[in-house]
Amino acid sequence: MFKKKISVMVIILMLVAQYAYGIGFAPQVKAAAIDDERNIITSVSMAVYGPDGITVTNSVYEQDANVTLDYNWSLPKNHNYKQGDTFTFQLPEQFQLFNDFNGPLVSEDGDVGSFEVRQNSHEVIMTFNDYIEMHDDVQGTLRLNTKFDKQKISGSTIQNILFPVSGGIQTVTVNFKPSVGSTIEKRGIPGGFNANQILWTVDVNKSLEAVGNAIVTDPIPSGLSLNTPVTVSVYQLSIQLDGSVTEGALLDTSEYSAELSGGSLIVRFTEPVIKEAYRIVYSTGITNDHRLSFTNTATFSGDGQEPASSSATVNVERGGSLKKYSTSYDGGKQIISWAIEYNYSEKNIPQGNAVLTDLFDDSQELVADSLKVYAVQLDSSGGATLGNVLTKDVDYTVVSTSDVHKAGFVLQFVHDVTSPYRIEYKTKAIKRVFEDVTITNTVSDSTYSNQATRLIRSSILYKTLSTVDYQNKTLGWKVTLNSDNYPMSHVAVTESFPFGGLKFIPESLVIRNLNGNVLNPNNYNLVYNSPVEPNKGFKVVFNSPISGLYTISYSTEFNKDWIWAKTESFNNKVRLDWMDSTEALRTIEAEGLFIPRPEAKNNGFKGGAYDASTKEITWTIGANYNGKTLEAPALADILKSGQTLVPGSLKVYTMNIAKNGDPTKGGEVNRNKYTYSLNSDNELKVIFTDTINSAFYIEFNTSLEGQIIGTTIDNKANLYDGTKVVSKDLTASVKIPFGEDYVLKDGTQNGDKIDWSLQINRGQSTVKDALIKDTPSANQILLQNSFHLYPTAVAVNGDITKSGPELIQGVDYSVVITTDADGKQSFELSFAKEISRAYILEYQSLIVANTGDKVINTVHFSGFNGSEISKETSKEIIVGVSSGSGTGSGVRGTLNIKKLDAEDNLKALGDATFALYRLNGAERVLINSLTTDAEGTATFNKIWLGSYVLVETAAPNGYVLDTSEHPVEIRSSSAIQLVITNQKAVEPTPTATPEPTDAPTTTPEPTVTPAPSTTPEPTVSPSPEATAAPTPIPTSSTSGGSVVPTSTSSPVPGVIINDPAVPAGPGIAADLGSATSTDEGTPEQEITEEEIPLGEVDIDDEEVPKGTVNNSTSVAPQLPKTGENSPMPLYLSGIGLITIGFVLNRVFRRRGKTE
C-alpha cells in the first residue's frame, strides 16, 4: 500500500510540474550582457572618403569627411551565450551620428542577430539570435557609415581616436587638413612710418600635403631690392585645425637653399618629400621712396602639388615733403591761422635747399610775431608730437617777399634739415571785408609746392532765426552788426518781409551792445506802421555813431495764409546803411529763413497703424494744424482696398500743439458737434456743425475682413471749408506685415526625418478654394500620419503661433498623397471652407538620401477671391545620414507585381490594389498604392533600398482578398518579380453536396494520382529529407503567397516549373517568405499557400528535390526567441517522471505478487 502511494505521489508531482509550466510558473532566464564579461571587438578598420566618394589614399583627411568603420567581432569558442544576449559598445565621439538606425548582424554564414545605433548616446547594441547556440567560432563584421564631427575635433591637426578592443585600446592616429583657404599665404609688413624696408613672410604647404621636390618662387617687384648674398630664414610652422598658425623652430640651412635668379627669390627644400608646413622670412629694401604700394606674388610647387600662388600688397605710409593747410579762422577779427608741415618724409635736405617761400593774397598781411617753427617727433603710425620751438636768426631766418597780387615771406634754415618741422603763423585782412572771399596761400621749396585756401566772410551784418513757437505762432529773429568793430555813423537798419507771411511785434524789439547791455530806446528811433499790418517791416535808426558790436532781437507772428509768393518758407531780409570813417556811404544786406514743419505746410497730417490680430487699421488724422477759421468745416477720406468702417469707431478730439510743434491728442469732442457718413464710393465724410478755428484729431478704424490683403494700404484725406480745400492732401501708407504672404516653408532635420513646417496665409486674406500643393524632392518619403494642421494666434505685428484645437483631417481639410510612375511623391491639402486666417501645417518626411545631399520641398498655394491667387516658395536642407550593415541609400530598385488566378496561372487578374509600406524601425511608411492593369501587372518604380511590406487592399472582382503580408527586401537596383495569386470567391449554395469527380478543376477537395504513401490531403514536411509522396506543382491558395521558383522557365513571369511537359497547375505550399533582391539578376521569390488542390500529374521521384528551400535572404524576419521560452526541459522532466513512476509501479506490483 505504501509503495502505491509513492507511485501516485510521483505521478501527481509530474502533473503539478506540467501544470505549473502551463500557467507560467517556469523560471525566466534573462538575456545576458556579453560586455559585462568580455570585449568581442577584435579590431577596427576605417575607410575615409573624399567629396567625390572615392577612398582617400593619403594620410590627410578633410575634417568633415565621410567615414566607414568596420568593427570585426568574434565570439569565443565553446561559449555559452544564448539567443537574446547582447553586446554594447560606445562609438567614439569624433564620429557624427545624424539619426538612430539598425540592421541585421551578419556573419560569414548569414544573419546572427541585429544591431542598433543610438544617436544621442553613441551606443551600438548587438543582439544575437539562436544561431550562436548552434554554431561555434561565430564571427563577423559590423559596418557603420558615419563622418567626422567637426564640433568634437579641435586643436591640433593630429588627432588620436581610441577604439576599445578585446586586446586593449586600438589607437588610430588621424591627420586632418586644416581649414585654410590656400596652401600658401604671402604677407608683408613695412618697417614703420617712412619705411625703408619691407619684411616678407611666405607660409607654404599649409594643407599638409606630401610634396616632392618642393620649391618656392618669389619674383622681387620693381622698387624693391634683395641683399646679396641672399639672407633667408625658414621656420617650422604649426597649424591648428581652424587654420591658425604658430611659428616654430628655425630650420638648419642644410634643409633648404635660397638664391636670387632672374630677379626672383628661389627657395628649394632639400628633403625629397615634405609633409609639414614652413614659414619663409626675408626682407627687401625700398629703392623707390616715391612709390607707396608694393605687390609681391609667391608660388609654391612640386611633385604632387599643383602650382599655388599667393599675393600680398604692402602700402607704405610716408609723410609729405611739404604740406600746407589753414587751422582756424576768427571772423570777428578776420584772422586766419596757417600751418606748414616740412620734411615729414624725414629726408636729408642740404642747408642750401632748405628754403621755404610762402605767398598769400595781398589782401592779407602777416600778423607780427605770429610765426613759430617747431621740431617734430613722428611715431610709428605717423603721429606728430611738437617739440622745441626753434630760435629765429639762430636756427632759421625770415624775410618778407612779394609777387603779383601776392605778399609773403621766405624762411631759410641755417643748418641741414634731417628731421620734420612744423611752421605756424597768422594773416589778417588789411581792409574791411564786405563780401565773402576765398584766400589762397601757397608754400614751395626747391622741389615741391603745396597750396591751401580759406573762405572768409563779412562780419558787418548777418541775421539768424533764434526761436520758433508753433503754439503761439511766433518766430524770434536776431540781427548782428559791426562784429569787426569798425567805426560807423548814420547807422540805419531796415527790416522787410519780401514774400509775406510775417507780422512785426513792436514790443518784442530789444537792442544790446557788445557787453550784452540793453540799449536805451532814447539812443535809437523805431519806425513802423501803426497799427501793425502783416507783411510790413520796420526801421531802426541809431542816434549816434557806433564802433562796436550790436544785436537787434525781435519777434514776428507767422501765418501761411499771409504768404503771397509761391513758397512755403518764411523769408526775412535786413539792410544796413551807414557812413564809414571817410564819410563814404555804405550798404550791405543779409537774410534769414524759416522752413516750417510738414504739418504746418500741409495744414494737417495723417497716419495709420495695422493690428494684425484684428485685421483692423486705426487711422489718425490731424486737421487744421494751423488753426485756420473755418465757417463750414468738413473732412473727406476715401477708404481704399476694400476697407470697411468699423461701426462706432469714429471719434473726434481736440489737438494740443507744443511750442516745438509736436501735436498731442486732447479731450474728446461731443458727438453732437459733428456727423459722419459713407457714400457709395466708400468715401467717409465728417461734417462739423459749428465754425472752428483750432486744430483737431479724427480717429477711426477700418477692417480688411473678407478681402485679399496686400502689402500696403494707402489713404488720402482733405480738409474743406465748404467746397474750398484748405489743406494739402493728407496721405498715409500703412504696411501690412506678411501681406500677400501665402506660404512660408521651413524645415529642420530630426534624426532620419525632416520636420517640415508650413505657415499658410500669414497675411490672413480671405481665400476660397484654398489649395496647397507640396512637391518634395525624390530623396524623401512623406509620412502620411504625421500631418497636423493648427489654427494660429496672431500678434499685433503679424507673428503667428500655434493655437488649439487642432483641425480635424477629413472634416476641416483633406490631404491626398500621390506618387507618380517614377516614385516621386507630392501631396495636396485642400480646405473644406474658405479661409480667412493663418494656419500652421506640420508634417514629416523620411530621409532616403546620402550625407550631404540636398533635400528640397517646393510648395504652391492657389485660391480665388475675385481674382486668381498663385504663390510658390521652396526650402532647401542639406542632410546628414548615418547608416550601417544592411542599410543604405542612393540606389533605387523596382518591384514588379504579377497577379494571377490561383487555379489558372495563365490568367492575369486586373483591378487588384496593393499598398507598399517601407519599414522604418517600428514604423510603417506608405510609399504608394497601385492597381494591377488588365495584364495583371503593377510596377513600383525607383524604390529606395530597404525593407518593405506589400499588402493587398482590394481584390479583383470575384476573388477573395489576400490578407497576408509580403515582406520585400530592396538590396540593389535589380528588379524584383513577385507573383501573387487569388482564389475565386465561392458563392454559398445550401443544397450543394461536394462529391469527387474525375476532373481536378471541379473537385472541392484536392486529389492526386494514387501512390503507396499518398495522404488524403497535401502537406509540406519540415524535414530536410523529401518524402516518398508525389510533389504537387506550385500554385497559390486564397490567402496568396509566394511561388517557389525552380530552374525551368514558365510562360508566366516570375513562375518557374520543373518540367516543360507539365502544364501549369497547383504548386507546393510553403511558409510566407520575403522577396529579396540580389545583384545576380532577378531574385527568387516565395509565396505562401494554404489549401493546395492536387493535380492529377504523375511525377518521377527522381525529379523531386529533397527538402524545402530555406534561403536566409527570403525568409521573413522573425522576432528572436530566447531560452526562457523553450518547453523542452519540462517536457523531458515530465517524461522522466512518468517513466520512473511506471517502473516503480511495476516493481512494487511484482514484489506484492511474490510476497
Secondary structure, 3 states (H helix, E strand, C coil): CHHHHHHHHHHHHHHHHHHHHHCCCCCCCCCCEHHHCCCCEEEEEEEEECCCCCECCCCEECCCCEEEEEEEEECCCCCCCCCCCEEEEECCCCEECCCCEEEEEEECCEEEEEEEEECCCCEEEEEECCHHHHCCCCEEEEEEEEEECCCCCCCECEEEEEEEECCEEEEEEEEECCCCCCCCEEEEEECCCCCCEEEEEEEECCCCCCEEEEEEEEECCCCEECCCCCCCEEEEEEEECCCCEEEEEECCHHHEEEEEECCEEEEEECCCEECCEEEEEEEEEECCCCCCEEEEEEEEEEECEEEEEEEEEEECCCCCCEEEEEEEEECCCCEEEEEEEECCCCCCECHHHCEEEEEEECCEEECCCCCEEEEEEECCCCCEEEEEECCECCCEEEEEEEECCEEEEEEEECCCECCCEEEEEEEEECCCCCCCEEEEEEEECCCCEEEEEEEECCCCEEEEEEEEECCCCEEEEEEEECCCCCCEEEEEEEEECCCEEEEEEEEEEEEECCCCCECCHHHEEEEECCCCCCCCCEEEEECCCECCCEEEEEEEEEEEEEECCCCCCEEEEEEEEEECCCCCEEEEEEEEEECCCHHHHHCEEEEEEEECCCCEEEEEEEECCCCCCECCEEEEEECCCCCEECCCCCEEEEEEECCCCCEEEEEECCHHHEEEEECCCCEEEEEECCCECCCEEEEEEEECCCCCCCCEEEEEEEEEECCEECCCCEEEEEECCCCCCCEEEEEEEECCEEEEEEEECCCCCCEEEEEEEEEECCCEEECHHHCEEEEEEECCCCCEEECCCCCCECCCEEEEEEECCCCCEEEEEEECCCECCCEEEEEEEEECCCCCCEEEEEEEEEEECCCEEEEEEEEEEECCCCEECCCCCCCEEEEEEEEEECCCCCCECCCCEEEEEEEECCEEEEEEEEECCCCCEEEEEEEECEEEEEEEEECCCCECCCCCEEEEEECCCCEEEEEEEECECCCCCCCCCCCCCCCHHHCCCCCCCCCCCCCCCCCCCCCCCCCCCCCCCCCCCCCCCCCCCCCCCCCCCCCCCCCCCCCCCCCCCCCCECEECCCCCCCCCCCCCCCCCCCCCCCCHHHCCCCCCCCCCCECCCCCCCHHHCCHHHHHHHHHHHHHHHHHHHHHHHHHHHC
